[in-house]
Amino acid sequence: MSDEHQNDRNNPYKHVHPYMVECAAEAARVARGVEAGQLSAPTHCPRWDVRAMVNHWVLYTSHGLEHRALRKPLPEELTTRDFTADPDWARAYADQLDRAVAAWDDPAVWEGEVDLGGGTMPAADIAGMIVKEMAVHGWDVATATGQEIRFSEGAARLVLDVVETHAELYREYDGFADPVSMPEGASVFERALALSGRDPRIARTSLPR
């Protein structure tokens, strides 16, 4: 690995922000592909239909992402809002993603800690975890609505790194199920999904009805 590339990996702004841009664009594309009649469809996450998944996805990966950059708490009104009640929610999500990504387009924002209410976490760690949310919940929504989601090898590697680092923390709060075994030759993103408790081999037709 060249010194320049290693320096980029050690600089969260240079290493992670481009993948934040990529994953946000892909999340917005998947959101545009969700049809109104699919919002009541099941997902791979027990107790969550597409509407619940989308509301969680929109809240934390766009509004939450911007508020973390600005070091501001999420207003309670946002945490209880049904974003899908707006027929144009996908466009609103894309617009909010643009604002959130722009808020992180400053190296200074990646420095220091973010107050989470019950503690703090390095800003760079928070950013990586939210990019992971964009990708993994993007897969949840895409799979439940008959779509595909695609990421570059670099973005997939970032998601896998975040999952490997924080998997046990997510399981502690029931954010991940037990890991799923994958065959040799699984892609980087498939390995990230499997470690998060998702089986990328399950087709939409096998979802519970």
C-alpha positions in Angstrom: 0.0 0.0 0.0 1.4 3.4 -1.0 2.1 6.0 1.7 -0.5 8.2 0.1 -3.2 5.6 0.1 -2.3 4.7 3.8 -2.6 8.4 4.7 -6.0 8.5 3.1 -7.2 5.5 5.1 -6.0 7.2 8.3 -7.9 10.3 7.3 -11.6 9.6 7.9 -12.8 12.5 5.8 -10.8 11.5 2.7 -11.4 7.7 3.2 -15.1 7.6 4.3 -16.8 10.7 2.9 -16.6 9.5 -0.8 -18.3 6.3 0.3 -20.9 8.3 2.2 -21.6 10.1 -1.1 -21.9 6.8 -3.0 -24.1 5.1 -0.4 -26.4 8.1 -0.1 -26.9 8.1 -3.9 -27.7 4.4 -3.9 -30.1 4.7 -0.9 -31.9 7.5 -2.8 -32.2 5.4 -5.9 -33.6 2.4 -3.9 -36.1 4.8 -2.2 -37.4 6.0 -5.5 -38.1 2.4 -6.5 -40.4 1.7 -3.6 -44.1 1.7 -4.7 -46.8 2.9 -2.4 -48.5 -0.5 -2.4 -45.3 -2.1 -1.1 -45.1 -0.1 2.2 -47.1 -2.8 4.1 -45.0 -5.7 2.7 -42.8 -7.7 5.2 -39.1 -7.3 5.4 -36.4 -9.7 6.7 -36.5 -7.9 10.1 -39.2 -9.4 12.3 -42.0 -7.0 13.4 -40.9 -4.5 10.7 -42.8 -3.9 7.5 -41.4 -1.8 4.7 -43.0 1.3 6.1 -41.4 0.9 9.5 -38.0 0.1 7.9 -38.2 3.1 5.6 -39.1 5.4 8.5 -36.1 4.2 10.5 -33.9 4.4 7.5 -34.9 8.0 6.6 -34.7 9.2 10.2 -31.3 8.0 11.0 -29.4 8.1 7.7 -30.5 11.5 6.6 -31.9 13.6 9.5 -29.7 11.8 12.0 -26.7 12.1 9.8 -27.0 15.8 9.5 -27.8 16.4 13.1 -24.7 14.4 14.2 -22.5 16.6 12.0 -24.1 19.7 13.4 -23.8 18.3 17.0 -27.5 18.8 17.5 -30.0 16.3 19.0 -32.8 15.0 16.8 -36.0 16.8 17.6 -38.7 14.6 19.1 -41.1 15.5 16.3 -38.8 13.8 13.8 -38.5 10.6 15.8 -42.2 10.1 15.7 -42.9 11.2 12.1 -44.3 8.9 9.5 -42.2 10.1 6.6 -44.0 7.8 4.2 -47.2 9.7 4.8 -45.8 12.2 2.3 -46.4 10.7 -1.2 -43.2 12.4 -2.3 -41.2 11.0 0.6 -38.5 9.5 -1.6 -37.7 12.9 -3.1 -37.7 14.5 0.3 -35.3 11.7 1.5 -32.9 12.3 -1.4 -32.9 16.1 -0.7 -32.2 15.5 3.0 -29.5 13.0 2.2 -27.8 15.8 0.1 -28.0 18.2 3.0 -26.6 15.6 5.4 -23.7 14.6 3.1 -22.9 18.3 2.6 -22.8 18.8 6.4 -20.0 16.2 6.6 -18.1 17.7 3.7 -15.7 19.5 6.0 -12.7 17.8 7.6 -13.3 19.7 10.9 -16.6 17.9 11.3 -14.8 14.6 11.5 -12.8 15.6 14.5 -13.7 15.3 18.1 -16.7 13.6 19.7 -20.4 13.5 19.2 -22.7 13.6 22.2 -25.2 10.8 22.0 -27.1 11.7 25.1 -26.0 8.8 27.2 -22.3 9.2 26.2 -20.0 10.3 23.4 -18.4 8.6 20.4 -15.8 9.8 17.9 -17.4 11.6 15.0 -15.6 9.5 12.5 -17.0 6.3 14.1 -20.5 7.7 14.0 -20.2 8.6 10.4 -19.0 5.2 9.4 -21.8 3.5 11.4 -24.5 5.7 9.7 -23.0 4.8 6.2 -23.4 1.2 7.3 -27.0 1.9 8.1 -27.6 3.4 4.7 -26.2 0.3 3.0 -27.6 -2.5 5.2 -31.1 -1.0 5.6 -30.9 0.0 2.0 -30.5 -3.8 1.3 -33.4 -4.5 3.6 -35.7 -2.1 1.7 -34.4 -3.2 -1.7 -34.9 -6.9 -1.0 -38.4 -6.4 0.4 -39.4 -4.4 -2.7 -37.9 -6.6 -5.4 -34.9 -4.4 -6.1 -31.1 -4.8 -6.1 -28.6 -2.6 -4.4 -25.1 -2.2 -5.6 -21.9 -0.8 -4.0 -18.3 -0.5 -5.1 -15.7 -2.8 -3.6 -14.4 0.1 -1.4 -17.8 1.0 -0.1 -18.6 -2.7 0.7 -15.3 -3.0 2.5 -16.1 0.0 4.6 -19.4 -1.5 5.6 -17.8 -4.8 6.4 -15.2 -3.1 8.6 -17.9 -1.2 10.5 -19.9 -4.4 11.0 -16.9 -6.4 12.2 -15.9 -3.6 14.6 -19.4 -3.0 16.1 -21.3 -6.3 15.6 -21.4 -7.2 19.3 -22.5 -3.7 20.3 -25.4 -4.0 17.8 -26.4 -7.4 19.1 -26.4 -6.1 22.6 -29.2 -3.7 21.6 -30.9 -6.3 19.3 -29.8 -4.4 16.2 -28.2 -7.5 14.7 -29.3 -11.1 14.7 -26.9 -14.0 15.0 -24.4 -14.2 12.2 -25.2 -16.3 9.1 -22.7 -18.7 7.6 -21.8 -17.9 4.0 -20.0 -20.1 1.5 -16.5 -19.4 0.2 -16.6 -16.9 -2.6 -19.2 -14.7 -1.0 -18.8 -11.0 -1.9 -17.5 -8.5 0.6 -21.0 -7.0 1.0 -22.6 -10.4 1.4 -20.1 -11.1 4.2 -21.1 -7.8 5.9 -24.8 -8.7 5.6 -24.2 -12.2 6.9 -22.2 -10.9 9.9 -25.1 -8.6 10.6 -27.5 -11.5 10.8 -29.0 -11.2 7.3 -28.9 -14.0 4.7 -28.3 -12.5 1.3 -29.3 -15.7 -0.4 -32.9 -15.4 0.7 -35.1 -14.3 -2.2 -38.0 -11.9 -1.7 -40.5 -14.8 -2.4 -39.4 -16.5 0.8 -40.4 -13.6 3.1 -43.2 -14.4 5.6 -46.6 -13.3 4.5 
